[in-house]
Amino acid sequence: MQNNNNVGSFVEEEIDLKKYWHIINHRKWGIMGLALLITLLVALVVLSMTPIYKATSTLLIEQEQPKLPSVDELFALQGKGRVYYLTQIELLKSRKLAEHVIHDLKLESNQEFLPKKGGFHPIETLKAWLSLDEKAEKEKPMLDLIVNQLQRRLTVSLINGTQLIQLSFEAESAVLAAQMANALGNAYIDDQLVSRLEMTQKATRWMEERIAVLKNKLEQSEAALQSYKESNDLIDVKGVSTLTAQELDELTSQLVISRAKYAELAKRYGAKHPKLIAAKSELRAAEQQLLRSKGKIQNIGRKSVKLRELQRQVEGNRQLYDTFMESFKKASQAVDLQAANARISDPAIAPLVPIKPKVNKIIGLAFFASLMLGVLLALLFESLNRTFKIPSDIEEKLDQAVLGILPLIQSNAKNRKAQAIVMLDEGAQSSYGEAMRTIRTGLILSSLDNPHKVILVTSSVPGEGKTTVSSNLAMAMGKMEKVLLIGADLRRPSLSKAFGAESSLGLCNIVAGTSKFSECIHHVKSASIDFLPCGMLPPNPLELLSSQRFAKTMKLLEKNYDRIVIDSPPVQAVSDALVLSKYAKAVVYVVEADKTHQDLVKNGIKRLLQYDAPIAGIVLNKFNVDKSVSYGYEYSGYYDHYGYDEKA
C-alpha cells in the first residue's frame, strides 16, 4: 500500500510539473517579450551610466613595540594588534585626512566632485528619490559635500595576517582614482610625521619647563647647604669629629689614672692631707673636662645629621636634574630624526577596465530575473484565469462528462448571422462537423433504451455559442432522424435571425392559439430538419413557458418528431432555461473555452440540478486548437488520425 501511495504521489507530482510546463509553454512569447523589454530598458540605463574605475594602493604600517618585551607584554601586543590596525583604518577614513587631500589636489574645482547639472543621471535621480533628508543634503557647504563623496568612494581594508592596508578609491577618471589612492596614503604618512613631531615638540617644551624648575630647586638646596656650613663653622665635620673622639679617649684615660692615684693616696693619707686634696682636685678637673668633651661631641653629631640631610637633598635634586637634562638632549636630537612607521609598499596605477557598471553581468542578470518574473507572472495570471481551457478542466472542476469539443472557427461580420446553419454544409469532412457528429453519437449512445427525445441546449451567459451548437446538433441528428429545432429564446431570438425568420410566425403564436402548426413550422431542405422560430415576442416569456398550453404544445410536438432540440436562453441571465429543463430528457450545457468564468458555470449547473434537470454533459465550444497544443492537449491529432483534419 505504501508503494502504491508513493507511485500515486509521484504521478501527481509529475502531472503538476507538466501542467506548469504547459502554462509556461503557452505564454512563452509573452514571457520572452517581457524579458526582452526589461532587459532592453536595463541595458539602456546601464549604458547611460558613467563607468567607474577603481584603483588600489597598499600601505605598510608597522606597529611600534618595546625593544625587549616581557612574556606578558608579548601576549598583550598580540591582542592589541588588530585594535591598533582598526584604529589606523578609521584614521585613514577621517575627515581631517579627507580635507587635507581635497586642499592638496584642489578637488573643489574638480567637475567630478561637483553636483551634476543637466542631463539624465538615473542613479543620482534614484538616490535623490530615496533620500530621506534631501533638503538637508542640499543645504550642506560645498566642502562637506565633497568630503562625503570622498568618504563614500573610499574603501579601506586590512589584509588578514599582515601589516598591509589597502586603500581603494572609485572615480570616473582612471587617473584620478589612482591619484586619490596614492594621495590618501601619502597624506596619512605626512599626518603621522606631523603628529609625532608635534608630540615630540610638546614633550620637549614640557621638559624645558620641568628642567627650569629642577634647576631652581637644585640651586636652592645647594645654597641652603652652603649657608648651614658657614653658619656652623663646618669646614671638615669628619675631621673634627675624629679629633674630638681622640680627645675624649685621652680624657677618659686621664680620668682613670686620676681615680687610681686618688684611691692610692686616700689609703696613705688623711682627708686633710695636701697631696690627697691635690689628687681630689685633679680628679674633679678630669671629670669636668670629660663632660665638656662629651657635650662637644654630641653637638657635632647633631650638626652632622642636619648636614647630611641637606647634602642628600642637593644630591637628589642634582640626579633628577641630570636625568631630565639627558632626556631633553635625546628628545632634542629625536626632533630632527623623526621617521614614519608607514610607507606605500605598492602604489596605485590607473586601471584600464572600469569596475562598474558590469554591463554584461547586469544585462545577463536582468534577463534572467525578468525571465523568472515573466514565469511567475504567467503562473499568477494562469491561477487568476479561472476559465476552462482544456477538457480536463471541466472534468476536474465540474465533475461532469464532456460530450465534445467544438473548435474555434474564425468568422467576420458578414457571415456571422448565417454561421449557425452553414457549419455542416461547408464540408462534411471538416473538423467541426466531425466534432458535432461525435456529440450526436454520444447523446444517442447514452440513451439507447430510453432515447433523449427532447434535448435542451443552454449556457451560462450570452455569446458562448449555444445557438450555433443547438442548430448544428439538430442538423447532425437530421441526417438520421426526423428532427425539430425550436427557437425558445424568447428574449434574444438569435436563431430566428440565423435562419432568416425574424418576422415569421412561431412558437409563441402556437401557444397563444393564434396560428396553426403548419403555419409556424418551416422545413429547412438543406439541413433536412424542421425549424420552429420563436414568433411573436411575448411581454412575459417566463409566464408563457410555464403555462399549460405550452406543455400541451410540447406533447403534440413530441408525438410528431423523433428528436426535438430546444435553443434556450442562458441560465445565469434568466430563468427560462430552468422552466424548459422539466420538458427535456437531456440538457446540453455549452461553455466557451478560455472565456467563461468557472464560477458562472458552477452556479448555472447548480441551478439546473436544483430543478432536477437531466444534464447529459458539457460541450466545450470555441476551442482554440493552436492554443491547446501549448497547453499540452493534442486536439487536432485525434482527427488527423481519421483523416478529418481541416487543413489536410
C-alpha positions in Angstrom: 0.0 0.0 0.0 2.8 2.3 0.8 4.4 1.7 -2.6 1.1 2.5 -4.3 0.8 5.7 -2.4 4.4 6.7 -3.4 3.6 5.9 -7.0 0.4 8.0 -6.9 2.3 10.9 -5.3 5.0 10.7 -8.0 2.4 10.6 -10.8 0.5 13.6 -9.3 3.8 15.5 -8.9 4.7 14.6 -12.5 1.3 15.8 -13.7 1.7 19.1 -11.8 5.1 19.7 -13.3 3.7 19.0 -16.7 0.9 21.5 -16.0 3.3 24.2 -15.0 5.4 23.4 -18.1 2.4 23.7 -20.3 1.4 27.0 -18.7 4.9 28.4 -19.4 4.9 27.0 -22.9 1.5 28.6 -23.5 2.8 32.0 -22.5 6.3 31.7 -23.7 6.2 34.5 -26.2 4.7 36.9 -23.5 7.4 35.8 -21.1 10.1 36.2 -23.6 8.7 39.6 -24.7 8.6 40.8 -21.1 12.2 39.6 -20.5 13.5 41.3 -23.7 11.7 44.5 -22.9 13.0 44.7 -19.3 16.5 43.7 -20.4 16.4 46.4 -23.1 15.4 49.0 -20.5 18.1 47.9 -18.1 20.7 47.9 -20.9 19.7 51.5 -21.8 20.0 52.5 -18.2 23.3 50.7 -17.7 24.8 52.0 -20.9 23.8 55.5 -19.9 25.7 55.2 -16.7 29.2 56.7 -16.4 31.9 54.0 -16.0 33.6 53.9 -12.6 37.3 53.0 -12.2 38.8 51.6 -9.0 42.5 52.0 -8.1 44.1 50.4 -5.1 47.3 51.3 -3.2 48.9 49.2 -0.5 50.1 50.8 2.8 52.6 49.1 5.1 52.1 50.1 8.7 54.5 48.8 11.4 53.3 48.8 14.9 55.8 50.1 17.4 56.8 47.6 20.1 59.1 47.6 23.1 62.7 46.6 22.3 62.7 43.8 25.0 59.1 43.0 25.8 58.3 40.5 28.5 56.1 37.4 28.0 53.0 39.2 29.3 53.7 42.2 27.0 54.1 39.8 24.0 50.6 38.4 24.6 49.2 41.9 25.2 50.7 43.1 21.9 49.1 40.2 20.0 45.7 41.1 21.4 46.1 44.8 20.7 47.5 44.4 17.2 44.1 44.2 15.5 42.8 47.0 17.6 45.7 49.1 16.5 45.2 48.5 12.8 41.4 49.1 13.1 42.3 52.4 14.7 44.6 53.2 11.7 41.8 52.3 9.3 39.5 54.8 11.0 42.2 57.4 10.8 42.5 56.8 7.1 38.7 57.4 6.8 38.8 60.5 8.9 37.5 63.9 7.8 40.8 65.6 8.7 42.7 63.4 6.2 39.9 63.9 3.5 40.1 67.7 3.9 43.9 67.5 3.6 43.7 65.7 0.3 40.9 67.9 -1.0 43.1 71.0 -0.5 46.2 69.4 -1.8 44.6 68.2 -5.1 42.2 71.2 -5.4 39.2 69.0 -5.6 36.9 72.0 -5.0 37.3 72.8 -8.7 37.1 69.2 -10.0 34.0 68.7 -12.0 33.7 65.1 -10.9 33.1 66.2 -7.3 30.7 69.0 -8.1 26.9 68.5 -8.3 25.7 67.2 -11.6 23.9 69.7 -13.7 21.7 68.9 -16.8 21.3 65.6 -18.5 19.7 62.4 -17.2 21.5 60.7 -14.4 19.4 57.7 -13.3 21.5 56.6 -10.3 21.7 60.1 -8.9 17.9 60.6 -9.5 17.1 57.4 -7.8 19.3 58.3 -4.8 17.5 61.7 -4.6 14.1 60.0 -4.7 15.1 57.6 -1.9 16.9 60.3 0.2 15.0 61.0 3.4 17.0 64.2 4.1 17.4 65.7 0.6 16.8 69.2 1.8 19.5 69.0 4.4 21.9 67.4 1.9 21.4 70.4 -0.5 22.0 72.9 2.3 25.4 71.5 3.3 28.5 73.6 2.4 30.4 72.6 -0.7 33.3 71.2 1.4 31.0 68.9 3.3 29.5 67.6 0.1 33.0 66.9 -1.4 34.1 65.2 1.9 31.0 63.0 1.9 31.7 62.0 -1.7 35.3 61.2 -1.0 34.5 59.1 2.1 31.8 57.2 0.1 34.2 56.4 -2.7 37.0 55.3 -0.4 37.3 51.7 0.8 40.0 50.8 3.5 40.6 47.2 4.3 43.2 45.2 6.3 44.7 42.2 4.7 44.3 39.5 7.3 47.5 38.2 8.9 49.7 41.1 7.6 50.6 44.7 8.3 49.2 45.8 5.0 46.2 48.0 4.5 44.7 48.5 1.1 43.3 51.9 0.0 40.8 51.7 -2.8 39.2 54.7 -4.5 36.5 54.9 -7.1 36.3 57.6 -9.7 35.0 58.3 -13.2 38.6 59.0 -14.2 41.1 56.1 -14.0 43.9 58.6 -13.5 42.1 60.4 -10.7 41.3 57.1 -9.0 45.0 56.2 -8.8 46.0 59.7 -7.9 43.5 59.7 -5.0 44.5 56.3 -3.7 48.2 57.4 -3.6 47.4 60.8 -2.2 45.4 59.4 0.7 48.3 57.1 1.6 50.9 59.9 1.4 48.6 62.2 3.4 48.4 59.6 6.1 52.2 59.3 6.3 52.6 63.0 6.4 49.9 63.2 9.1 51.8 60.6 11.2 55.0 62.5 10.9 53.4 65.8 11.8 51.6 64.2 14.8 54.9 62.7 16.0 56.7 65.9 15.6 54.1 67.8 17.5 54.1 65.3 20.3 57.9 65.4 20.5 57.9 69.2 20.5 55.2 69.3 23.2 57.2 66.8 25.3 60.4 68.9 24.8 58.6 72.1 25.9 57.3 70.3 29.0 60.8 69.0 29.8 62.3 72.5 29.4 59.8 73.9 31.9 60.4 71.0 34.2 64.2 71.4 33.9 64.0 75.0 34.8 62.0 74.1 37.9 64.5 71.4 38.9 67.5 73.7 38.3 66.0 76.3 40.6 65.3 73.7 43.2 68.9 72.4 43.0 70.3 75.8 43.3 68.1 76.5 46.4 69.2 73.2 48.1 72.9 74.0 47.4 72.6 77.5 48.8 70.9 76.1 51.9 73.8 73.6 52.4 76.4 76.2 52.0 74.7 78.6 54.3 74.4 75.9 57.0 78.1 75.1 56.8 79.1 78.7 57.1 76.8 79.4 60.0 78.1 76.4 62.0 81.8 76.7 61.0 81.6 73.2 59.5 84.7 73.1 57.3 85.5 69.4 57.9 83.0 67.7 60.0 84.6 64.3 59.5 88.0 65.6 60.7 86.6 67.5 63.7 84.6 64.5 64.9 87.6 62.3 64.6 89.7 64.7 66.7 87.1 65.1 69.3 86.8 61.3 69.6 90.6 61.0 70.2 90.5 63.8 72.8 87.7 62.0 74.6 89.7 58.8 74.7 92.7 60.7 76.2 90.4 62.4 78.8 88.9 59.1 79.7 92.4 57.5 80.2 93.5 60.5 82.3 90.3 60.2 84.4 91.1 56.6 85.0 94.7 57.5 86.1 93.4 60.3 88.4 90.9 58.0 90.1 93.7 55.4 90.7 96.0 58.0 92.1 93.3 59.4 94.4 92.4 55.9 95.6 96.1 55.1 96.4 96.7 58.4 98.3 93.4 58.0 100.2 94.9 54.8 101.7 98.0 56.6 102.9 96.9 60.0 104.0 94.1 61.6 105.8 91.4 63.7 104.3 93.2 67.0 105.1 96.5 65.9 103.7 97.7 68.3 101.0 98.6 65.5 98.5 95.1 63.9 98.9 93.4 67.3 98.4 95.5 68.0 95.3 94.7 64.5 93.9 91.0 65.1 94.6 91.1 68.5 92.8 92.9 66.9 89.8 90.2 64.1 89.6 87.4 66.8 89.6 89.2 68.7 86.8 89.4 65.5 84.7 85.7 64.7 85.2 84.7 68.2 84.2 86.9 68.2 81.1 85.5 64.8 80.1 81.9 66.1 80.4 82.7 69.1 78.3 84.3 66.9 75.6 81.1 64.7 75.6 78.9 67.7 75.1 81.1 68.9 72.3 80.8 65.5 70.6 77.0 65.5 70.9 76.7 68.9 69.4 78.9 67.9 66.5 76.6 64.8 65.9 73.5 66.9 65.7 75.1 69.2 63.2 76.3 66.2 61.1 72.7 64.9 60.8 71.4 68.2 59.6 74.4 68.5 57.2 73.8 65.1 55.7 70.1 65.8 55.2 71.0 68.9 53.3 73.6 67.0 51.3 71.1 64.4 50.4 68.6 67.0 49.1 71.3 68.5 47.0 72.3 65.1 45.6 68.7 64.1 44.8 68.0 67.4 43.1 71.2 67.1 41.1 70.4 63.5 39.9 66.9 64.4 38.9 68.2 67.5 37.1 70.9 65.4 35.3 68.3 62.8 34.2 66.0 65.3 32.8 68.9 67.1 31.0 69.9 63.8 29.4 66.3 63.0 28.3 66.0 66.6 27.0 69.1 66.2 24.9 67.8 62.9 23.4 64.4 64.4 22.7 66.0 67.4 21.0 68.0 65.1 18.8 64.9 63.0 18.0 63.1 66.0 16.6 65.4 66.1 13.7 65.4 62.3 13.3 61.7 61.5 13.2 60.7 58.7 10.8 57.2 57.5 9.9 56.1 53.9 10.8 54.2 53.7 7.5 55.1 53.6 3.8 53.4 52.9 0.5 54.6 49.4 -0.5 52.6 49.2 -3.7 51.4 52.4 -5.3 48.2 52.6 -7.3 48.2 52.7 -11.0 45.5 53.9 -13.4 43.2 50.9 -14.2 42.4 50.0 -17.8 39.0 48.4 -17.2 36.1 50.0 -15.2 34.9 48.3 -12.0 31.3 49.2 -12.7 28.9 49.0 -14.2 29.5 45.4 -15.2 27.4 45.7 -18.3 27.4 42.0 -19.4 26.8 40.7 -15.9 24.0 43.3 -15.2 22.3 42.6 -18.5 22.6 38.9 -18.0 21.1 39.1 -14.5 18.4 41.4 -15.7 17.4 39.0 -18.5 17.4 36.0 -16.1 15.5 37.9 -13.4 12.9 39.3 -15.9 12.6 35.8 -17.3 11.8 34.4 -13.8 9.5 37.4 -13.3 7.7 36.5 -16.5 7.3 32.9 -15.4 5.9 34.0 -12.1 3.5 36.4 -13.7 2.4 33.7 -16.2 1.7 31.3 -13.3 -0.1 34.1 -11.4 -2.2 35.1 -14.4 -3.0 31.4 -15.0 -4.1 31.0 -11.4 -6.2 34.1 -11.7 -7.7 33.0 -15.1 -10.4 30.8 -13.8 -11.8 29.6 -17.1 -11.9 26.3 -18.9 -9.1 25.9 -21.2 -8.9 22.2 -21.9 -11.5 19.3 -21.4 -9.7 18.1 -18.2 -10.6 21.4 -16.5 -14.3 20.6 -16.9 -13.9 17.1 -15.5 -11.8 18.3 -12.6 -13.8 21.5 -11.7 -17.4 20.4 -12.6 -17.4 16.7 -12.2 -19.4 16.5 -15.4 -18.9 14.5 -18.6 -17.5 16.2 -21.7 -19.8 15.5 -24.6 -17.5 17.0 -27.1 -15.2 19.8 -28.1 -16.0 22.2 -30.9 -13.1 24.1 -32.5 -12.9 27.8 -32.8 -13.9 28.9 -36.4 -12.9 32.4 -37.3 -15.8 34.5 -38.8 -16.4 38.0 -39.9 -19.3 40.4 -39.5 -20.8 39.5 -42.9 -21.3 35.8 -42.4 -21.8 35.7 -38.6 -25.6 35.6 -38.9 -25.5 32.7 -41.2 -22.7 30.8 -39.4 -25.2 28.7 -37.4 -26.6 26.9 -40.4 -23.6 26.5 -42.6 -21.2 24.7 -40.4 -22.0 21.3 -41.5 -22.8 22.3 -45.1 -19.4 23.8 -45.7 -17.8 20.4 -45.6 -18.9 17.1 -44.1 -15.3 16.1 -43.5 -14.4 19.3 -41.6 -13.1 19.0 -38.0 -16.1 21.0 -36.8 -18.6 18.6 -38.5 -16.8 15.6 -37.1 -16.9 17.1 -33.6 -20.6 17.7 -33.9 -21.2 14.1 -35.0 -19.3 12.9 -32.0 -21.6 14.9 -29.7 -24.6 13.5 -31.6 -23.3 9.9 -31.2 -22.6 10.4 -27.5 -26.1 11.6 -26.9 -27.7 8.7 -28.8 -25.5 6.0 -27.2 -26.2 7.4 -23.7 -29.9 6.6 -24.1 -30.4 3.6 -26.3 -33.2 2.1 -24.1 -34.8 5.4 -23.3 -33.9 7.9 -26.1 -33.4 11.6 -25.3 -36.3 12.8 -27.4 -36.2 16.4 -26.1 -32.7 17.9 -25.9 -32.3 21.4 -24.3 -29.2 23.4 -25.2 -28.2 26.2 -22.8 -25.2 28.1 -21.5 -24.2 30.4 -18.6 -24.2 33.7 -20.3 -25.0 35.0 -23.8 -22.3 34.8 -26.5 -21.0 31.3 -25.7 -22.3 29.7 -28.9 -25.4 27.8 -27.7 -27.4 28.8 -30.7 -24.7 27.5 -33.0 -24.4 24.3 -31.1 -28.2 23.7 -31.0 -28.7 24.4 -34.7 -25.7 22.2 -35.8 -26.7 19.4 -33.3 -30.2 19.4 -34.9 -28.7 19.3 -38.4 -26.4 16.4 -37.4 -29.3 14.5 -36.0 -31.4 15.4 -39.0 -29.2 13.2 -41.2 -30.6 10.2 -39.4 -34.0 11.1 -37.8 -36.9 13.5 -38.1 -35.8 16.5 -36.0 -37.4 19.7 -35.0 -35.3 22.7 -33.9 -37.2 25.1 -31.6 -36.0 28.7 -31.0 -37.2 29.0 -27.4 -35.0 32.1 -26.6 -38.0 34.5 -26.4 -35.8 37.5 -25.4 -33.0 37.4 -27.9 -34.2 35.2 -30.8 -30.7 34.9 -32.5 -31.7 31.5 -34.0 -34.6 33.2 -35.9 -32.1 35.7 -37.3 -29.7 32.9 -38.3 -32.5 31.2 -40.3 -33.9 34.5 -41.6 -37.3 34.0 -39.8 -37.4 37.2 -37.7 -40.9 38.1 -38.9 -42.3 34.6 -39.2 -45.0 33.0 -37.1 -43.7 30.6 -34.5 -43.8 29.1 -31.0 -45.5 32.0 -29.3 -48.2 32.1 -31.9 -49.0 28.3 -31.4 -49.1 28.6 -27.6 -51.3 31.7 -27.9 -53.6 29.7 -30.2 -53.5 32.4 -33.0 -51.7 30.2 -35.6 -51.6 26.6 -36.7 -48.6 24.3 -36.6 -48.4 24.2 -40.3 -48.2 28.0 -40.4 -45.4 28.2 -37.9 -43.1 25.2 -38.7 -40.6 25.7 -41.5 -38.8 22.9 -43.3 -35.1 23.5 -44.0 -34.3 21.4 -47.0 -30.5 22.0 -46.9 -30.4 20.7 -43.4 -33.2 18.1 -43.5 -34.8 19.5 -40.4 -37.9 21.4 -39.4 -37.5 24.8 -37.6 -39.9 26.4 -35.2 -38.9 30.0 -34.6 -40.0 32.0 -31.5 -42.5 34.0 -33.5 -44.2 37.0 -31.8 -42.2 38.0 -28.7 -44.4 37.9 -25.6 -44.3 40.5 -22.9 -43.7 37.9 -20.2 -41.7 34.9 -21.6 -41.4 33.1 -18.3 -45.2 33.0 -17.8 -45.7 31.7 -21.3 -43.2 28.9 -20.9 -44.8 27.9 -17.5 -48.3 27.7 -18.9 -50.3 24.6 -19.5 -50.8 25.5 -23.2 -47.0 25.3 -23.7 -46.9 21.9 -22.0 -49.7 20.7 -24.3 -47.8 22.1 -27.3 -44.6 20.2 -26.3 -46.6 16.9 -26.0 -48.0 17.3 -29.5 -44.6 18.1 -31.0 -43.1 15.0 -29.3 -45.6 12.8 -31.0 -44.6 14.0 -34.4 -40.8 14.1 -34.2 -38.0 11.7 -33.3 -35.9 14.4 -31.7 -36.6 17.9 -30.6 -33.7 20.3 -30.0 -34.5 23.4 -28.0 -32.4 26.6 -28.1 -33.0 28.2 -24.7 -31.8 31.4 -23.0 -28.7 31.4 -20.8 -29.2 30.0 -17.3 -27.5 32.9 -15.5 -29.3 35.6 -17.5 -33.0 34.5 -16.9 -34.9 31.5 -15.5 -36.4 30.4 -18.8 -34.0 27.5 -19.2 -34.9 26.2 -15.7 -38.5 26.1 -16.7 -37.7 24.4 -20.1 -35.5 21.8 -18.4 -38.5 20.0 -17.0 -39.6 19.1 -20.5 -36.1 18.0 -21.6 -34.7 14.4 -21.4 -31.2 15.7 -21.8 -29.6 19.1 -21.2 -26.5 20.0 -23.1 -24.6 22.8 -21.4 -22.4 24.9 -23.6 -19.2 26.5 -22.2 -17.0 28.9 -24.2 -13.4 27.8 -23.9 -10.9 30.1 -22.2 -13.5 32.8 -21.6 -16.4 31.8 -19.3 -15.6 32.0 -15.7 -15.7 28.8 -13.7 -18.0 30.3 -11.0 -20.6 31.2 -13.6 -20.7 27.6 -15.0 -20.8 26.1 -11.5 -23.7 28.3 -10.4 -25.5 27.6 -13.7 -25.2 23.8 -13.3 -26.1 24.1 -9.6 -29.3 25.9 -10.6 -30.2 23.3 -13.1 -29.6 20.4 -10.7 -31.8 22.2 -8.1 -34.6 21.7 -10.7 -33.6 18.1 -11.3 -32.5 18.9 -14.8 -31.1 15.8 -16.6 -27.7 17.2 -17.5 -26.2 15.0 -20.2 -22.8 16.7 -20.3 -20.7 19.7 -21.3 -19.8 20.9 -24.7 -16.6 22.9 -24.8 -17.2 25.4 -27.6 -14.8 27.8 -29.5 -11.8 25.7 -28.6 -8.6 27.2 -29.9 -6.8 24.2 -31.5 -3.5 26.0 -31.8 -3.6 27.3 -28.3 -4.5 23.9 -27.0 -1.2 22.5 -28.2 0.7 24.9 -25.9 -1.3 23.5 -23.0 -0.3 20.0 -23.9 -3.7 18.9 -25.3 -3.4 17.3 -28.8 -6.9 18.1 -30.2 -6.1 18.1 -34.0 -4.0 15.0 -33.8 -7.1 12.9 -33.0 -8.9 14.0 -36.2 -5.7 13.7 -38.3 -5.6 10.0 -37.4 -9.1 9.5 -39.0 -8.4 11.8 -42.0 -10.8 14.6 -40.8 -8.2 17.4 -40.4 -9.5 20.6 -42.0 -6.0 21.6 -43.2 -5.4 18.2 -44.8 
